[in-house]
Amino acid sequence: MRAIGDVEDFVKENAGSLDSVENSFAVQAKRFYPGLGMEIHRRAADYIHPMVHKHMDGVAALEERGATQAELDEWKHSWDDNMKQRLAELTGEPEYFYKYARVWNRLGNSSVKTRLLRNSLLMAAVSDFEVLVSGLVRAFLTFKPEILRSADTKYSFADIEPFSTVDEFRHHAVENMADMLLRGGFEDWMDWFDKKRKIRVEGVTDNADALMEIFQRRHLLVHNGGVVNRFYLAKVSGDSVPAAGQVLGVSSKYLKRSLEELTVAGVKLALSLVMKLEPASDDMKVLNHQLHHIGFDFLTAESWHIAFRLNDWHLGFVDDSSTRLVATVNKWVAQKHVAGSESIRLEVEKWDTTTLTDIYKLAKFALLDQDDEAYALVQSLIARDELDLDDWRDWPVLEGVRSYEAANVEERNRLWLASFGDSHHH
């Protein structure tokens, strides 16, 4: 999902070039007339596009004041002559007036490129989520083979005969059951996790309106050109449901939001399955530790919405006090970036850190933007080897404190001076 997000960032940054009329014209012209260099085609495009608008505006102005057909024809001939002369100067051939007219008249909707790319990225993201679901189903059946005994599928002797061991046949049965389940839709998968396996995940297997809409939009794009139909309307609910016949696409904002939904859902579903398989206290400690690292990874990647939602979800079931503290701080860090400092101020001010270690006192200072106190405590903790330089460099909660140092401390006196490594390998 992060890789798809990176591609979307590239598309967004280059949308002007991808959707540019001039760029589309030059590419098309080079395809038809490769004898001229691309630079000439680009200069021609830069001239032609505004001239076409000048032509449209000129004709409209003449018609508005009631010009005769002879006056319109004279104006158009003059425009043509200017175009022919200029394009002949650019290309060295008078015929390029007619050649470029052919190119211009074959141009389609230039914005189709970014639309096509974003539609494809959404399809790829949903497909990746399906791959995850497939893997989770197979993993669950592998760890819980007794489920196969209660399955409705019947096997004949002819079905069993090709396998040399029971394990081989069991693996085949797992693959068969998973394939049969995945031939269904999103609702069938979530029903299997929720009602049949008792793995209930809020926002994923239950009350999953956002995910449902993403899957249905992908289905529309693949099978109906994005045109809203009764099947979409039967599955999707909410305050802003589009009307039948409306054409849906994938904007940058929608794609980013969809990647967030799919990422959060994937992490929650995968870890909920682990909790179902390994509910013992020692296993929960490992799971809490793993979820902490996942949440921290999203914080360092500045995926604030995802980090907030995962830490908020984690706080709903964690029973270890130290892990709860870490998840709470990480949630506050993310919320501060999503909704601003005031959204967390009252909660953080009420947080009693008097009996906690200085690391948590540092976190409170940083969350409240008390940078003087935080920086002094950072210096003390590093001197006492209670905070290492990597944590000072990377801990997201200290971002504001690092900015404070950069603004107020001479470079040679700073706590950590960045440098590149001595070697690099591909």
N, C-alpha and C positions, 0 to 999 in steps of 0.2 A: 504494500500500500504506500509505503514511503517512496519507493522508486516511482510509482505512478504519479505521486504528488510532485516529485522532482521533474518529471516529464511535463506535467501541467504548468509548473513554474516556467519551464523553457517555452512552452506554447504561449503563455501569457506575455512573456518578455518579447517574443518575436511575432506576436499577432499582427503588429503593424506591417511587418514585412510579408508575412504569410498572406494576409488579406489585402495587401496593397494592390490597387488597380495597376499601378505602374509596374510592379514586380510581376504580376500575372501576365501583363502585356509583353514584357521583355522576354519572359520564359517561353511564352507561346511563339513570339516572333523568332526567337532563336531556333525553336523546333522546326518552323516552316522555312526559315531562311538562314541556315547555318553559315553561309558565306560571309556574313557580317559579324563583327565581334559583338559580344554581349554589351560592352560599354556604349556602342552606337545605338543598339536597341533600347538601352535604358535612357539615353538622352532623348531619343525619339519619344519614348513613353512619357517622359517628364514634360515634353512640349505638347503632345497630343491630348493628354487628359484635360488640362485646363482649357485648351482650345475648343474641345468638344463642348465643355460647359459654356464657353463664350458663345459658341454657335447656338446652343439651346436658349441662352438668355437673350441673345440678339433677335432670334426669330420670335420669341415670346413678346419682346418689347414692341417689335414691329406689328405683330398681330393685335396687340392690345390697343395701339393707336389707329388701327384700321387701315394698315398699309395695303396697297394693291398687290396682286400676284406678281406683276412686273417688278415692283419694288423688292418683294421678297426674293425673287429669282436673282435680281442684280446683287443683293446683299450676299446671297449664298455663293454666287459665282466669285465674288471678291474674296470671300472667306476661303473658298477652294483654291484660288490662285495663290493666296498667302501661304496656305498649307503646302501646296506643291513646291513652291519656291524654297521654303524652309526645310522640308524633308529632303529635297534634292541636295541642298547644302550639307545636310547632316550625313547623308548616305552616299552621295556622289552619283545617284541614279534617280531620274525623275519618276521612274516606274514605282518607286517605293511609296508614293502617295496611294496607289491602288493596292499595293501589297499590304501596307499597314492598315488600310481600310478593311481588308479581308480579315486580318488578325483581330482588329477591334470588334468587328461584327460577330466574331466567334467567341468572344469572351463571355463566360458565364458569370454567375454570382461569385465574386471573389471570396466572400466570407465563408463559402462552403468548406474551405480548408480547415480553419480552426474548429468549425462545427463538426466536421468529420473526425478530426483528431480527438476532440473531447467525447464525442459519442463512443469512439473506439476505446478510449481510456476507461470510461464507465463500464463498458462490456468486459474489459480485461479485469477490472477490479471485482466485479460480481463473479466472474469465472474463477478468480483466485479464491474468493470466499467459498465457492462451491467445492473447490479442491480441498480446502481446509475441512469443510463439513464431511466430505468423503473420507478424509484421513481420520477424523475423530470417530466416525461410525465404525470404520474398520478396526481402529485401536480398541474401541469399547468391546466389540465382538470378540476380538482376539483375547482380551483380558477376561471376558465373561462368556466363555464358549457355551455355558449352560443355556444361554438365550437361544441358541440354535435348536435346542431340543423342543422348545415351545413354539417354534416357527410353523407356519401353515404349509410351507413348501415340503412336498413329498419327493423322495428320490427312489428311483427304481434300481434294481441290481445293475442294469446297463449303465446307469449314471455313475455308480460307484466303482465298477470294474476297472476303469482306466487308471485308478489311483493305487499305488503300491503300499501306502501306509495310511493309517487313520489321520495322522497329522496333515498329510497332503489333502485328503478329502475335506478335513475340517477347514483348511485354508480356502479351498474351493467354495465351501458352503458360506464362509464369511464374505468372500468376494461376491458371491451370487446374491446374498441378502442385501449387502450394501448397494450393489448395482440396482436391484429392484427398488429399494427405497429412494435412491437418487434419481430414478426416472420420474418421480413425482416432483412437486413444486416445493417452494419454501415452506408453505404451511404443513405439508406432509413431513418434512424433515424436523421442524420444530415440534410437531405433535409427537414424533418418535422420541425425541429427547425428553419432552415434558411429561406426557401422559404415560408413555411406555417405560421410560427409563428413570422417571422421577428426577430429572435434571431440569429444574425450573430456574430460569434466568430472566429477571425483569428487563424488559426492553429488547429481549432476544427471542426467547421462547414464549414470552407473555408480554402483551401490550407492545408489540413490535411494529407499530404503524409506520415509523420512519423506514425501517428495513423493508417492509412490505412494499412501500411506494418505490423504493430504489429498484427492487426486483421487477416490479410491474413496469417501471419506465424502461428498464433494459429490455423487457419482453416486447414492449411497444416499438422500440427502436429496431429490434432485430426482425420482428414479424409484421409491423404495420407502419413503418416509416415514421414512427413517433406520433401518429394520429390517435388521439384518445378515442377508445371504443368502449362498448358496454362491459367487456371483460375487465378492463382497467378500472372502470367506475364501480364494478361489483366488488373489487378487492380493496380499493383505496378509500380511506375516510379522512375527515379533517375539516378545518374551516375554509380552506382555499382549494377545494377540488376543482380541477379544470373542467370545462364543458366538453361534451362529446363533439368530436370533429376538430378540436384544438390541436395544433401541432406542438409537441413538447420536444425540447432539445436539452442540451447539457451545457449550462453556463459554467464559468470558472468557479463561481460561488457555490453552485449546486454540486459540482464535482468534488470540491474540497470538503463540503459538508458530508457527502456520501462516503468519501474515504475515511472520514472521522467515524461515521456510524459503523462502517464495516470493520474498521480496526478495533474499536471498542467492543463490538459484538463478538469478533473472533477471539480476542483475549479472554473475555468473560466466559464464553462458551467452552473454550479449551480448558481453562482453569477450573471451571465448575465440574467438568467431566473428571478431572484429576481428583477433585475433592470427593466426588462420588466413589471413585475407585479406591482412594486411600484416605479414609476419614480419620485415621489414628492421629493422636496429638503430635507425635514426632514428624509424621508426614505433613501435618498442617504447618509446622515450623518451617519446613523446607519450602512449602508452597508460599507462605507469607514472605519468606526471604526472596523467593523468585519474583513474586508480584511487586515487592519493593524495588527490585532491580529493573523490572519492566517499566514501572512508573517513573523511576529516576531517569531511565533512558529517554522517555518521552519529554521529561523536563529539560534535559540537556539539549534535546533536539528542538526545544522551544515549541513543542506541540502542546500548547497550554490547555486547550479544551479536552484533549484526550487524557492528559495527565490528571486534570481535575476530575473527570468522570471516573477514571479507574481508581484513584485514591478514595473518592467518595464511595464507590462500590465496595472497596476493600474495608472501609470503616464499618460497613454494615454487618460484617461477620467476624472480624478479627477479635480475638479474646486475649491476646498477649499485650501487656501494657506498653512495653518498649516499642513493639511494632506499631501499636496504635499511635504512639507519639510521633513516630517517623511519618506515618501515613497522614496524620493531621497536618504536620508542618508542610509536607509536600503538596497537600491539597490547598493550603493557604497560599503557597508560592504560586501555584497555577492560577488560583482564583484572583490573586492580586494582579496578574497579567491580563486575565480575561475581563474582570469587572472593575479594576482599580483598587487603590490602597484603602479607600474608605469602606469597601465592601467587607473587609476583614478586620478593620481596626478595633471594633468593640470586642470581638471574640478574642483577638490576640492580647488586647489590654487586660482582659479578665484572666488570661492564662497565668496561673501561678507557677513560676519556675524556681521558687526559693529552695525547694528540696531537690531540684534536678541539677545535672552537671552543667558546667559552664558552656558546653556546646549548645544546649537548649536556650540558655540565657543569651548567647550570641544570636541564635535564630530569632528570638523575640526582638532584640534590638534591630536586626536587619529587616524583619517584616514590618516594623513600625517606622522604618527609615531614620532610625536614630544612629546615623552613620559615625558620628564622633565616638560614641560609646562602643559601637560595634568594632570599629577599627582598632581602638585601644585594646579591646578584649582579644581580637585576632592576633595582635602582636604578642600579647601575653600567652595565649594558647600555643602559638608556634614556638615561643621560647621555652615552654614547658613540655614540648613534644606531644601536646594533646590535640594538635591540628597540624596535619602535614601540608606541605606546599601544594600538592596535587589537589587536595580538598579546597584549599584557598583559591586555586586557579579555576576549579570546575564546579564547585557546589552552587547550584542555581540560586539558592536563597541569598548568597553573598554578592550577587551581581551589582546591586546598588553600592555596596561597600567597596567593591573593586573600582567602580566608577569614581567614588569619593577619593580613593587613593590616587587614581590617575589625574584628578583635577587638583589635588592639594599636596602631593608629595613629589619631590624631585625624582626623576627616573632612577638615578643611582642609589636612592635610599628606599626604593620600593621593595616589598617583601618578595616579589617573584618577578624575574626578568625573563620574558619569553625568548626562546631561541629555537631555530629549526634543528632537527636531528642531523647527525653526521653522515648518515647513509639513507638511501631510499631504494627500494626494489619493486619491480613490477612482476 
